Amino acid sequence: MKRKIVIIGAGSAVFTQGLVADMILIGGEWDIHLVDVSPDNLAVAESVVRRMIALKQAPITLTATTDRRQALPQADVVVSTFGVGGRRAWEQDVFIPRQRGIFQPVGDSVMPGGISRAMRQIPVAVGIALDAEELCPNALVINYANPMTAIAYAMRKVSSVNVLGLCHGVNHVQGYLAKLAGVPAGDLSLTAIGVNHCTWITGVRHRGQSLWPALEQAIAENPPELPDPESPFSGAAPFSWELYRTHGAFPAVMDRHVTEFYPGLCRPEAYYGRTLGVNAYSLEGTIRAGDETFAKMAAIAGGEQPLDEKVFQHAPGEHEQLVMILECLAGKRRGVFSVNLPNGGRVPGVPADAILEGMALIDEGGVRTLDVGRVPPALAVQMAHRAVVTELTVEAALTGDVETMARAMHVEGGVTRPAEALALAKEMVEAQIEHLPQFRR
């Protein structure tokens, strides 16, 4: 029996390509429905996917539509990977705060950039959740869209859908630590808890033994260097290792994301003499890479370039865990994955409904979060603080209240004075009002 999967935001093409490649490689029959509000982007994704299916003669049926309600009935899985406004809106999330001396390397999760993004994303995410509750109430809803924590919280707040947040960050760092220690990544077991893009790996073991001593020795012999100014995705992590020495836990996804949880670093030349988003993890470089990648996808879709079979060589990406998780839920395997779910008492002092990223065992019995043991108080306080900011952010996005949006920015700590936060919030809303119908009053 074919399983029906609906991908909302499929016009990103890159994510869709990777996910479909995994689905083809793992086998089985699938009924894929691609959804995107942009007809042009949807056409690119559909063309590329049809070429992939034909190349492998896979038993997959494909439908593409701009109307998600048309696609959702009887869905088994709904994947949320949309980005309202695309890269052009993302640029403004980061460039407008720069004018006030606030520099972010990513700006998709926290601080003014992440909060601005949430204003566009959360209303759409809530709409998806409510439509799924009505049209496919038993579906598993997988969210990849950012800001992950706020979106997953909002979807659960307004609906009864089964939402699971996925990000490849912890998996990526597991590979980094394994390579550093010279052991296979699959042989490691992690204990981890935190919020998406700042998840604390509190334990890492290899064959039952702690791997921290070997990792400490490796870093002592080869200290982490600063990121390459020309590479927006450099894996350097000097600040993350400073945090490890302070807390005894290593943060995922290392400096490019983790620095944004420490607003003091997001000032000119505050990151080891460099400026985040400019000559360390360049935002312009990230945007340019995305534009170039999509242009290549469009060329393949238009027949200007051939589809390279290398597309089926598994490459790490946001999609990489999804098909394996579906196989686990179907009873074909079992595994431990990093997922975003309500705290549910794992970390005392953090609200039970706060969304935390941690490890979970997944098999035919469902998704069961794993015990995290004692969490250092300083890290628990950070998670509790993020829960407050998330609550304010979601409220602002759902009500269209600019003062609540400003309060979230100020409480978070990225903007020092309340008046400055209000001025910045108003400026960001005005710049993106075309994507913010809830603020048009």
N, C-alpha and C positions, 0 to 999 in steps of 0.2 A: 504494500500500500504506500502510495506516495505521501511524503510529508510536505505540508504547505508552509513555506517560509516567505514572509513579506518583509522587504528591506526598504525602509523609509529613509530617504536621503540617498538613494542609490546613485544619484547623479555625480557623487564624488568620484565614481569610476574606479579609483585606485583601491579603496576599501572593497568595493563590490567585486573587482577583479580577483583580489586575494581570497575573499570568502568563497567565491564560486570555484576557484581553483582547488581549494581545500575540499569542497563538496564533491567535485568530480574525482579527485584523487582517492577519497575515502570510500567512494562508491555509494550505492543505494539510489533509490528513485526519489526525485525531488520535484516539487511544483513551486517554482520561484516566481514571485511577483515583485517587480521593481517599481518603486514609487518615488517620484520627485516632482516638486512644483515647477521646476524649470524644464520645459519641453526639450530645449536644446541639450541640456546636460543629460536628461533622461535618454535621449536618442543616442548619445555617445555611449552611455553605459549599456544600453540594450544591444547596440551593434557589436560591441566588444564581447559581451557575454554570449551572444549567438555564435560568434566565431569560435569561442572557446568550446562551446557545447558541440558544434559541428566537427571541430578538429579531433575531439576525443570520442565522438559518437556516444555521448553520455545520455542516459535515460532521464533527461530533464526536460520538463515543459517550462516555457518562459512567457510571461505576460508583463507588459509595461503600461503604466497609467500615471496620470497626474492626480488622480483622485484616490486617496488612501481608503476611503469608505467602500469604494468598489473592490478593493483588494483584500480587505480584512476578514470578511465572513469565512468562518471555518478554518482560520489560520491556526497552525500548531505553534508557530514561532513568529514573533514580530521583532524585527531588529530596528532600533532607532539609532541612526547615524547621520542626522541632519545638521546643517549649519546655516541658520537664517542669515541672509545677507552675504554669505560666502566670505572669501578672503578680503574683499573690499571693506566690509563692515568690520572684520577682525582688525584690519589696519587701524581703523579709527579708535578701537578699544585701547590700543597702545599709544598711538601718536598723539591723541588729545591730552592724556595725562603727562606726556613728555613735556608739553608746554608749561607745566607746573612743576617740573623737576622730578617727576616720578617715572622711572625707567623700568619696564618689565621685559624679560626675555621671551615670554610666551603670552601671558595675558588672557588665557582661556579658562582659568579656574578660580583664581582669587585676586584680591586687591581690586583697584578700580576697573582694570580691564576685564577681569573675570565677572565682576558684578554687572558691568555694562553688557557683556555677552549674555548673562543670565536673563536680563530684561527681554531680550529677543527670543531666547531659547525656551524658557519655562512655559510661556503660554502655549506654544506649539506642543511641547512635551505633554502638558496636561491634556490638550486636545486629543493627542494620540492615545493616552491612557483611557480617557473617557470613551473614545470610539472603540477601543479594544474591549473595554468592559461590556459594552453593548453588543458588539458584533462577533467577538471571539473570546468570551469570558474565561475559557480554560487555557488560553494560549500562554506560553512563557514569553514575557516581554524582556528583551535584552537591550539595555541602553549602553551605547558607546559615546553618545553626544556629551559635550562639555558645556558648562561645568558639571561634571559627573555627580558630585555630592548633592548639589542643589536640585538637579533634575530628578535624580532618583528619589530624593526626599519629597519633592513636589508631586511626582506621579503617585507615590504611595499615600500622600496626604489627601488627595482628592478622589482616589479610586481604590478599588479592591483588586486590581490586577496584580499578578505575580511578577514583580519587577526585579531583575537581576542586573546589576551594573558590572560591566567588564572593561578592563584596561590592561594593556600588556606590560605596564610599568614594572610590577614586581617580578614578573617572569623575565623581563629584560635584565633586571639587576641580578637575578639569580644566575643568569648566564655570565654576567660581568664578574661576579664573585667567584664562580667556578673557574673561569679562565684565569683569574688572578691567582687562585690557589693551585691551578694545574690539575683539576679533577673534572670528570664529566658533570655537566649541569644536571642531568637526570638523576644523579646519585645524591643530590643535596636535598635535605628537608628543611623547611623554613618555618619559623614562628614569626608572624607579622601582624601588625594592627596599626591603624592610623586613618587618615583621610586620603582620598585619591590625590595622587601627585605629592603626597608627603606621608607615605606609609612606612612605619618603622619596623625594620627587620630586627627583632629582639633576640632571635636565635637562629643559627645556621649550623647544621650538623652534617657530617659525612660519615656514613657507616657507624652511626651512633655516637660519634665523637664531635665535640665542638670544633668548628673550623676557624673560630676567631683567632687563636694563636698563630695559625699559618697565614691568615690574612694580614694580621698585624706585622708579621715578619716580612711579608711580600711588600707591604707599603713602606716599611722602614727601609728596605733595600731599594725600592723604586718609588719615591714620593710622587703623588699625582701632580701633573703639570697643569698649568692654566689652559683653558680651551684655545684651540686654534681660531684666531679672529676671522679666518676665511671659512670656517665650518660651523654653521648654525647648530649642528647636531653632535658636536664633539662630546666624547664620553668622559672628559676630564671631570674630577670630582673633589677638588681640594677642600671645599667648604663642607661637603658631606662627610669627609673623613674627620674634619674638626668636630662635627656634631657627634660622630661615633665616639671620639675620645671623651667628649663631654657626657654623653648619655649612655654609652655602652650599647647603642643600637644604631643601625645604619639606615638612612632614609632612601626610599625609592620615590622619584626616579632620578636621584642625584641632582647635581647643581642646577641644571637648566630649569627644572620645575621647583626644586626645594627652596631655592633662594627667594622665591616669591612669598614664602611663608614667613620671611624675616624682612619686613619692609625697610629696615635700616639699610639693607644692601641695595635697595632699588633707588639709590640716589647717585648723582654723577660721580664716577670713579670710586664708588664705595665697595666694589667687588675686586679686591686685590689690585687697586689702582685702575681698574677698568670699569666701563659703564655697561651694565646689563642691557641686552637688547640691541646694543650698538657694536662695540668691539669685543663682546663676550656673548655668544649665543644670539647672533644678529636676527632680529625679527624680520628685517628686510630680506635677509638670506632665506629664512624659512618661507616667507611669502613667495619669493622668487622661485624657490624649488617647487612649491606647490603649483604655481602657474605653469612652469615648464613641464612638470609631470602630466598635468591635465592636457596640455597641448599635445604631448606625445600620444596620450590616449585618444584624443580627438583625431589625430592623424591615422591611427590604427582603425578607428571607427569609420573614417571616411575612405579607407582603402589606399591612402597615400603611403602607408607603411604596412608591412606584413605583420601578422601576429606571431611573435617569437615563442617557440615552445618553452623557452625558459620561464615563461609565466607560470608554468606548473612546477617549477622548482620551488619548494616551500621556502618562503622568505618571512622572517618575523615581521609582524605588523599587528594592527589593532584587531584583526580578524582571527588571529591564530588559535585561540582557545575555543572558539564557539563550536565548531563541528565536533571536537573531542568531547565537549560538555554534553552536546546532544546525544552522542554515542553512549556516554555514561548514563544519562537519564533513561535511555532506551534499554539499559541492562547489558550492553555489549562490552563494557569495560567499567572501571572505576578509577578515580583519580582525585588529586588534591589541586585546587585552583585558587587563585586570588580573586575574590569577588567583593562587590559592594552591596551590603545588606544592613538592616537596622542593627544597632549595637546589641540589643536584647540582653543586657546585663554583663556582657563580656568585660567591659571596662567600667568599674565602679566610679560614680561621679559624673558620668557622661549619660545624657538622656537615653532611655531605652530605644526611642525611635530615631535617634541620630544615625545617619548613614556612615558606617565605617568600612574601610577596606581591610580585609583579613583573609586568612586561609579557610577553605571549606572542603569537606569531603563530599564528592558528588558521585552517586550511583543510582540504580533504579529506585532506591528508597527516597531520593530527592537530594536536597542541598542541606548539609548540616555543618554549621560553623564550628570551627575547632577552638578549643580552649587556648587562651593566650598567656595564661599564668599571670604573674605580677607584672604590671606595667609601671615603669618609673613615673612618679607623681608629676614631674615636669611635662612628660608626654601626655599624660591623661588630662592635664590642665589645658594643653594645646588643643586636644580633641574636643573638650567641653567648650572652649572658646569658639572653635569652628562651628559647633552646633548652634551657638547664638547668632553668629554671622549668617549662617545658612538660613535660619528661621526668618531673620530680617530681610534677607535677599529674596526669599520666596514670597514673603508678604508684599514686598515692593513690586515684584514682577506680576503678581496676580491682581493687585489693586491699582497699579499705575500711579503710585504715590511717590513723587520725587523726593519728598522729605524722608520717607522710610528708606529709600535707596541711599540717600546721603548718610543716614544714620548707620546703615550697614558699612559704608566706606569708612566712617569715622570710628565705629566700634572695633572694626578689624585692625585699625592702626596704620593703614597705608596713607591716610590723610590726617594731618595733625589737628587742624582746627575745624570745628563744626561748620563755620561759615564757609571755609574753603571747600569742604566736602559738598555742601549744598550748591555752591557755584559750579563745581566740577560736574556734579550729577545733572544739573540743569543743562550744562553745555553738551554733555554726552547724549542726553535724551534728545535735545534739539537737533544734533548732528545726525541722529539715526531715527528720527520720528517716522520715516516711511516704513520702518519695521516694527514700530511700537504703537499699535492701535489703542492699547489700553491707556496710554498717556495723552491721547488726543482729546483733551477736555480742559 
